[in-house]
């Protein structure tokens, strides 16, 4: 029987590294994963013409699911244009949001373990920590301590370390420090250790931002407070929770009475640190909406409107599915703008240069009613992709086609058929065999439905 890695590589025209070959050939069967993501797909499942685990139109069209959590979410891998396996994403079935978790499954595993210890809070778009009982956390920590798993983590994390030279002994110490932090309930300390090791660095930044903005104010996140004040929970009260400095003094007094807390309740958000963490992410990349939103707002709230407008403008094309809107509490903006970033740019329009104000994308997304926004944006990216294909710029045409379907979504699920068919053709024209095969597989799955 052919090796599983060779079957998968042949099916999708992939160039697998030694660590990925080992995963498919050995680790899938023998590594016992400790957290929620513990159901890896086999080669037999992945090489089907239309794998049941692919959610066409919801998952990004250049990704393949690898490990599931058995309630709908997946760890997906991005297929690079040269056929190598790239970044790993946590993809959420409840809306199609995604967040990057690094480039090695060992980073995913450590993050999954730490995420079980996130403090219980209000509504968050993650692995439902509200439903995790103390005994479940104990079981996860016990599994994390199993010597065979610990050795596997050490080997992979040392081999792929961003900080070199890194020995397995150094990795082992960091893993032990995380274990000890979790045992004493020091979730924030565990995140800082991960950040120092540059493991799942973008997801960890998001986790830390959520912690410094929400952990100290969880007492406020109660729908009955909104009802008592005679206001809607969403979007009005959620907007206040996003940044408690927006809450008027009279409302603060009433909420203080209702919560039984003291005046210190209003000084528990660290927007300075949140802004710094978000800006560190933007130094690496500008495709994560939550980082753009937090970095921009941290300036906007301090009176630096020009600085905020520049951040929002540079991140205007970040996908709505990357913004973690429910989790980060940025889903209170006017729906006609499609994204928090665009809503803020509309408010800060006077701080944009004339050239920025005339940006074709802003004209497409910011000048529509809520009912038209999705169609307008979809049409904008499709028109751009056709123009670029006509100019033989197939690389750029591919990226614009992805945005046509996964910027703010589509009007009808059936629209993804045209987009995926175009992606298959554009990937073929660009010579991207692997991405062509993956896009065709997503199309197969869509047609099956």
N, C-alpha and C positions, 0 to 999 in steps of 0.2 A: 504493500500500500504506500502511495506517495506520502511524503512528509506533509503535514498540514500547512506549514509555511509555504511550501512550493505550490500547493493547491491554491492558496489565497493569492500568492504573488502572480500566478498565471491567470487567475480569474480577473484580477483588477490591474494587471500590468505594473505591479509594485516593485520597488527596490527596497527590500527589507534589510535592516541592520542586523548584526549578530544578536543584539538584545531582543529585537522583535522576533527574529526566528526562534530564539529560545522560548519566548512567551508562547507562541503558537504551537511549537513542537513539544514543549515540556511543561511550562509553568501553568498553562490553562488547566491541566489535569491534576497537578500536584501541589500548587500553592493555594493554601486556604486563606482567603481574604477576610479581614477581621470586622469590617464595618458594614454599612448598608449596601454598598456596591460589592456584591459577592457572587454574582451570577454571570460569569464570562461566557461569551458565545464561542462555539466550537467552529472549526473550519467548515464542517458539514453545513452548519447554519448560515455561515457568511457567504459561501460560494453559490448559494441558490440564485436563480435568475431574478427572483423577487423576494428577498428575505423579509419575513413577516415583521421583524424587529425594526425595520426602517419606516419612519413616519414621513412619507413624501410630502413636500410642501411645508412641513414644520421643521424638520431637521435641515441644517444647511446642506446644500446639494453636493458639496465636496467632502462630506464626512461619512464615516461608517461607524455604527454602534459597536462597541466592544464588550462592555460590562454593564449589566443592569442592576437596579436595586429592588426589582420585583414588585414595585408599585408604579412603574411607568417611566422613571427617569433613566437616562443612559449616560455613560461615559463614552463620548464619541471621539474619534481621531480624525484630524484634518489631513487630507491627502494633498501633498505638495505637487507643484506642477511637474517636478521631475520624477514623481512616483514614490518618493520617500514618505514616511509617516512623520507628521509634524506635531502640532500642538494638540493637546487633549482638552476636551470641553466637558463640563457638566451641562447636559441638556435637560431642560425641565419640560415634562409633558404638559404641565398646566399652563400653556400659553406659548411654548416654544422658546422661552428665554434661554440664554446660555452664558457661561462664564468660564474663562480659561483656567486650567489647573496645572500648567506646566507641560513638559514634553516627555515625561517618563511616568509609567504607571506607579512606580514607587512613591512619587510625589502625591499622586491621587490617593493612594492608600493612607499615607500619613495624614493628609488633609481630611479624609473621610473620618478617620479616628478622632481627630481633634474636633471636628464639627459636631460630633455627638455630645460634646460637653459645652456647646454654646449655651449661654444662659437662656432660660425660657423668657420669651417676651411676647409682643403682640404679633400681628400678622406679618409673616416673613415668607418670601418665596425661596425656600430652601427645603431641606429634607425633613420637614415637620418635626423640629425638636420638641415641640409642645407634647408630642405623643411618646417621647422617649422616657421610659421609666428608669429609676436609679439602677435596678438590676440589669437592664439592658446595657447601660453604660459600663457596669462592672464586667459584663460578659465581653463587651468590645475591648476593654482594657486587658482582660485576661488573654484574649486572642492576640492582641498586639504584643504580648510578652512571650509568645511561643517562640522558642529558639530558632526553629526552621524559618519562620517568617522573618524574624529579626535579622537573620543572616542574609536572607534574600534581599531585604530592604537595604542593608549595609552595602552589599555588593553592587546593587544597581545605583544607589545614590552616590556612592564613591566614584563609580565609573562615569556618571553623567554630571558630576558636580560643576557648578558655575564658578566655584572658588577652588583654584588648583594651586599647589597639590592638596588633595584631600584623601586621607586614608580611611579605611573601613573603621579603624579605631575611633577616629574623630567623629564619623557619622554615628557610630554606636553610642558615643557619649551624648551627642545631641538628641538621639532617640530616647535615651534614658532620661535626659533632662525633661523632655516633653512628657514622658510617662509620669515622672515625679510631679510635674506641674499639674497634670490632669488629676492625679490622685489627691492633691490638696485643694482641688477646685480652682486652680489658677489658670483659667482659660486664656486670659489675655497674655500671660507669660508664655504659654505654649505657642501662641501666635507669633510672639516676638522671636522665639527661637527659630520658628520656621522662616520668618523673614530674614533673620541673620544668616541662615543656611541657603537662602534664595530657593526655597522649595515652594512650589505653587504660589509664586510671589504675588501675582495679580489678584488671585482669589483671597489670599491672606490680607492684602491691602483693603479689599472690600470688607472682609470680616472685621478688621480693626476699625474701619470707618464706622460701620454699623454699631460696633461696641461703644465707641466714644460718643456717638450721637444718641444712642437709644437706651443703653443699659441703665443709665442713671435716671431716665425719665419714664421707665416702664409703668410707674404708678399713674401716669397721666393717660395711658393708652386704654381707656375704658369707654365704650360706647355710651354707657349711662351718663357720663359727664357731658357728652355732646347733647344728649337728650335734655338734661337738666338746664343746659344753656340755651335750648331751643334752636339748635343748629344741626345740620346734617353731618354725619360722621365723615362721609366722603362727598365732595372734596374738601369741605370747609375745615372740619376739625383735624383731618389728616394733614392739611397744610400747616396748621399750628404745631402739630407734633414734629413735622419736618424740621422746623426751626422755632423753638419755643419763645424766642425773642419777639416773634410776631404776635404773641398773645397779649391783648390789651390788659391794663392793670385791673379793671373791674372783673374781667373774666379770670384773671390770675387769682384774685382774692377768693372767688367762688370755688375755683378748682382746688385751691389750698384747703378750704374748709371741707370739701367733699373727700379729698384724699387723706386728710389727717396728717399731711406732711408739713414741714416748716418752710421757711423762706429759701432754704438751701436747695429746694426742689428746682428752682429756676436758674441754677448755675451749674448744671450737670452735663451740659453739652460742650464738648471741646472742638469747636469749629476751626480753631487754628490748626490743631493736629490733623483733623479730617482733611482740611485743605492741603496741608503739606503732603499727606499720604497720597491724595488724589493727584497732585502735581508730579510726584515721583513716578506714578503710573504713566502720566502724559509725557514724561521724558522718554519713556520706552515705546509708547504707542498711543494713537489717538482714536482707536476704534471701539473703545469701551464707553458707552453712554454714561454709566454711573460715575466714572472718573471725571468726565467732562462736566457733568451736572454739579458734582460736589465742589470741584475746583472753581468752577464759575461762580457758584453761589457764595462760596467763602469770600470771594472778592466783592461780589455784588452787595452782600449784607454789610460789608465794612465800608461801603461808599466808593469803592474803586470800580465804577461802572464801566470805564473804558477797558480796564483789564479784564473784567468779566466778559464784556462783549467780544474781546479778542479770543478768549478761551472758547466761548460758545461757538464763535464762527469757525475756528479751526476744527472743532469737533462736530460740526453740523451734520456730517454724513454718517456719523456713528449710528448703527442700526438700533431701532427701537427695541429690538429683542436682546440688546446688550445692556439695557439701562437698569435692570433689576428694579423696575419702578415701584412695585408693591413693597418689596423688601426695604428699599431706601426711602420710601414715602415721597416719591416725586410724581405720583400719578394723580395729582390734584389740578393739573393745568388744563386749559381749554382743549377739548378733544380735536378741535379743528386744526390745531398746530401739529398734531401727530406725535410730537416729542417735546419733552421738557425744554431741551436746548432751543428748539425753534420758538417756543412760547416766550422764553426769556429774550431771545434776539428780537422778537417783535416789540417787546417792551423797551429794549435798549437800542432801538434802530438808530437813534440820533448819534450814537457813539460809534457807529460803523462808518467807514470811509464810503464815498460815493460808489467806488468800484465794488465794495462789499455789498452795499445796498442793492446793487444791480445784479448780484450773483444769480445766474439762471436757476440754480437749485432752490434758493430762497424764494424766488418768484414762483416756482412750481409748488412748493410745500406750504408757503405762508400766505398765499392769496386765495385760498379755497375755503369752502364751508366744510364742516366736519364730514359730511356725506361725500364730498368730492376729493378730500385730501388723498386718500389711498389711491384712487384712480389717477389723479394728477401726478403723483410721485411715480407710480408704476409706469405711466406713459412717458414721463421724462426720461427715466433710465432706459426704457426700451428704445426710445428714439435715439438716445446717445449711443447705445450699443449698435444700432443699425448704422449710424454714421461712422462709427469706428471700424466696423466690419467692412464697410464700403471703402475705407481708407487702408484696408489690410492691417489694421492695428488689432489683431485678434486677441492679444493678451488683455488689453484694456477693455475690449468688447466683452470678454468673459466676466471681468469684475463688475461691469455695469449691469450685466444680466443678473448676477447674483443680487445686486442692489434692487433690481426691478422686483424681485420676489421677496427679499428679506431685509428691506429697509424699514418700511412700515407695514409690510404684508401686502396682500392682494384683496380685491373685492370679492372674488369667488374662487373657491378651491380649484375649480376647473381651469382657471387662468394659469395655474402652474404647469399644465400640459404644454402650452406654447412656450413658456419660459424654459422648461427643462429640455424640450426639443431643440430650442435655440442654443442652450448651453452645450448639448451634445455636439451640435454642428460647429459651434465656436471653439470648443476644446479640440475637436478634430482638426480644424483649420490652424490652430495654434501649435499642433503637434503634441498636445498633452494627453497621451494615451490613457494614463491612469485616471485623470479627472473625467475624461470622456466615458470610461467604463463605469465610474461611480455615478455620474449624472444619468447615464443610460439605465443603471440599476434603479435609481430613484424614480425614473420615468416608468420603468417596468412595474414598480410597486404602486405608483399612482394609477396606472392603467388597470391593474389587478383590482383596485378598489372600485 
